[in-house]
Amino acid sequence: MTTPSVTLRDVTVSDRDRLLDWRNLPEVARWMYSDHAITPQEHARWFDAAIADPSRRYWIIELDGAPVGLANLYDISQGHRRASWAYYLADPAVRGRGVGAYVEFWVIEHVFGPLGLDKLWCEVLAGNEAVWKLHESFGFQREALFRRHVRKAGAPADVVGLGLLASDWTQVRDACVQRLRAKGFAVS
């Protein structure tokens, strides 16, 4: 089995156009809160604010050196010792290969390791069952159901709120490492 090489690198200004293209892909946009084609001007405002904001961190997900998605932390609060996170894989060819699971592991380790936070949380459209189930497989617990929280295609949509505490992570980490190793990822 060929070992996949997944890395996360900081977003740079050279990623601006790529991110606009990705954000407007139907398979990405269907799971985002926004429900319209993002204009270049709107994207430029978001991008400039995002990379300047110390409460946010963005990484390009690369598989074997090729950019395939985006991961981010936002609402990073050292005072409350928590952060929120999200990710997407823009390249459909990489879905189902364990890349999302590796990214999840990497982000969790970063949050509870170098950042020293106590909680990682996220919101996922209820219809995106594959993603909220992935989060649950990494120890996230459902903490909320936000009913009719956003509108998608003109209809109300529910959102699942999930949280992972550092103490939860210590309980499931070894099993997650074993699952990733079984998929060929080098994690320790």
C-alpha positions as CSV (number, residue, x, y, z in Angstrom):
1,M,0.0,0.0,0.0
2,T,1.3,3.4,-0.9
3,T,1.4,5.7,2.1
4,P,-0.5,8.9,1.4
5,S,1.4,12.1,2.2
6,V,-1.0,14.7,3.7
7,T,0.4,18.0,4.9
8,L,-1.2,21.2,6.0
9,R,0.6,24.4,5.2
10,D,-0.3,28.0,6.0
11,V,-2.5,29.8,3.5
12,T,-0.6,32.5,1.6
13,V,-1.7,35.3,-0.7
14,S,-0.9,33.1,-3.7
15,D,-3.9,30.9,-2.6
16,R,-6.4,33.7,-3.0
17,D,-7.8,32.7,-6.4
18,R,-7.7,29.0,-5.7
19,L,-9.8,29.5,-2.6
20,L,-12.4,31.6,-4.5
21,D,-12.7,28.8,-7.1
22,W,-13.0,26.2,-4.3
23,R,-15.6,28.2,-2.3
24,N,-17.8,28.4,-5.4
25,L,-17.6,24.7,-6.3
26,P,-21.1,23.2,-6.0
27,E,-19.8,20.3,-4.0
28,V,-18.2,22.6,-1.5
29,A,-20.8,25.4,-1.5
30,R,-23.6,22.9,-0.7
31,W,-22.2,22.4,2.8
32,M,-21.3,26.0,3.5
33,Y,-23.6,28.5,5.2
34,S,-23.5,30.9,2.3
35,D,-25.8,30.0,-0.5
36,H,-24.8,32.3,-3.3
37,A,-22.0,32.6,-5.9
38,I,-19.2,34.4,-4.1
39,T,-17.9,37.4,-6.1
40,P,-14.2,38.2,-6.4
41,Q,-14.8,41.4,-4.5
42,E,-16.6,39.7,-1.7
43,H,-13.9,37.0,-1.6
44,A,-11.1,39.6,-1.5
45,R,-12.7,41.3,1.6
46,W,-13.2,37.9,3.3
47,F,-9.6,36.7,2.4
48,D,-7.9,39.9,3.6
49,A,-9.8,39.9,6.9
50,A,-9.3,36.2,7.4
51,I,-5.5,36.2,7.0
52,A,-5.1,39.4,9.2
53,D,-7.3,38.1,12.1
54,P,-5.2,36.6,14.9
55,S,-8.3,34.6,16.1
56,R,-8.3,32.6,12.8
57,R,-5.8,30.2,11.2
58,Y,-6.0,28.7,7.7
59,W,-4.2,25.9,6.1
60,I,-4.1,24.4,2.6
61,I,-4.5,20.7,2.7
62,E,-2.1,19.0,0.4
63,L,-2.1,15.4,-0.7
64,D,1.2,14.2,-2.2
65,G,2.1,17.9,-2.8
66,A,-1.1,18.8,-4.6
67,P,-3.5,21.3,-2.9
68,V,-6.9,19.5,-2.3
69,G,-8.7,21.5,0.4
70,L,-8.8,23.9,3.3
71,A,-8.8,23.6,7.1
72,N,-9.3,26.4,9.5
73,L,-9.6,27.4,13.1
74,Y,-11.7,30.4,14.0
75,D,-13.0,32.1,17.1
76,I,-9.7,31.1,18.7
77,S,-10.0,32.2,22.3
78,Q,-7.1,31.8,24.7
79,G,-9.3,33.4,27.4
80,H,-12.0,30.7,27.1
81,R,-9.4,28.1,25.9
82,R,-11.5,27.0,22.9
83,A,-11.7,27.3,19.2
84,S,-14.0,26.4,16.4
85,W,-13.0,24.6,13.2
86,A,-14.0,23.6,9.8
87,Y,-12.5,22.0,6.7
88,Y,-13.4,20.9,3.2
89,L,-11.9,18.8,0.5
90,A,-12.3,20.6,-2.8
91,D,-11.0,17.8,-5.0
92,P,-13.7,15.0,-5.1
93,A,-11.0,12.5,-6.1
94,V,-9.5,12.5,-2.6
95,R,-12.8,11.9,-0.7
96,G,-13.1,8.5,0.9
97,R,-9.3,8.0,1.1
98,G,-8.9,9.0,4.7
99,V,-7.6,12.5,4.0
100,G,-10.4,14.1,6.1
101,A,-9.7,11.8,9.0
102,Y,-6.0,12.7,8.9
103,V,-6.8,16.4,8.8
104,E,-9.2,15.9,11.7
105,F,-6.4,14.2,13.7
106,W,-3.9,16.9,12.8
107,V,-6.2,19.8,13.8
108,I,-7.2,18.1,17.1
109,E,-3.5,17.5,18.0
110,H,-2.7,21.1,17.1
111,V,-5.5,22.5,19.3
112,F,-4.8,20.4,22.3
113,G,-1.0,20.3,21.9
114,P,0.7,23.5,20.7
115,L,-2.3,25.8,21.3
116,G,-3.0,24.3,24.7
117,L,-6.8,24.8,24.4
118,D,-9.5,22.8,26.3
119,K,-12.2,22.6,23.7
120,L,-12.6,22.3,19.9
121,W,-16.1,22.7,18.5
122,C,-17.8,22.9,15.2
123,E,-21.1,23.3,13.4
124,V,-22.2,21.0,10.6
125,L,-25.3,21.1,8.4
126,A,-27.5,18.2,9.7
127,G,-27.7,16.8,6.1
128,N,-23.9,16.4,6.0
129,E,-24.1,13.1,7.9
130,A,-20.8,11.8,6.7
131,V,-18.9,14.7,8.3
132,W,-20.7,14.9,11.7
133,K,-20.3,11.1,12.0
134,L,-16.6,11.5,11.2
135,H,-16.4,14.1,14.0
136,E,-18.2,11.7,16.4
137,S,-15.7,8.9,15.5
138,F,-13.0,11.2,16.8
139,G,-14.8,11.7,20.1
140,F,-16.8,14.8,19.4
141,Q,-20.2,14.8,21.2
142,R,-23.3,16.4,19.9
143,E,-24.0,19.4,22.1
144,A,-26.7,21.1,20.1
145,L,-29.2,20.9,17.4
146,F,-29.8,24.4,15.9
147,R,-33.2,24.0,14.3
148,R,-33.9,26.0,11.1
149,H,-30.5,27.7,11.7
150,V,-29.6,28.6,8.1
151,R,-31.3,28.7,4.7
152,K,-30.1,26.5,1.9
153,A,-31.7,26.7,-1.5
154,G,-34.4,28.9,0.0
155,A,-35.3,26.3,2.6
156,P,-34.5,26.2,6.4
157,A,-31.8,23.8,7.4
158,D,-30.8,22.4,10.8
159,V,-27.2,22.5,12.1
160,V,-25.6,20.1,14.4
161,G,-23.2,21.5,17.1
162,L,-20.4,19.2,18.2
163,G,-17.7,19.6,20.8
164,L,-14.6,17.8,21.8
165,L,-12.8,18.4,25.2
166,A,-9.2,17.7,25.7
167,S,-10.2,15.2,28.3
168,D,-12.4,13.4,25.7
169,W,-9.5,13.3,23.3
170,T,-7.3,11.4,25.7
171,Q,-10.0,8.7,25.9
172,V,-10.2,8.1,22.1
173,R,-6.8,9.2,20.8
174,D,-5.2,5.7,20.7
175,A,-8.1,4.2,18.8
176,C,-8.0,7.1,16.3
177,V,-4.2,6.5,15.8
178,Q,-4.8,2.8,15.1
179,R,-7.6,3.6,12.5
180,L,-5.3,6.1,10.7
181,R,-2.4,3.7,10.7
182,A,-4.6,1.0,9.3
183,K,-5.3,3.4,6.4
184,G,-1.6,3.9,5.8
185,F,-1.1,7.2,7.6
186,A,2.1,7.7,9.6
187,V,0.8,9.0,13.0
188,S,2.1,8.5,16.5
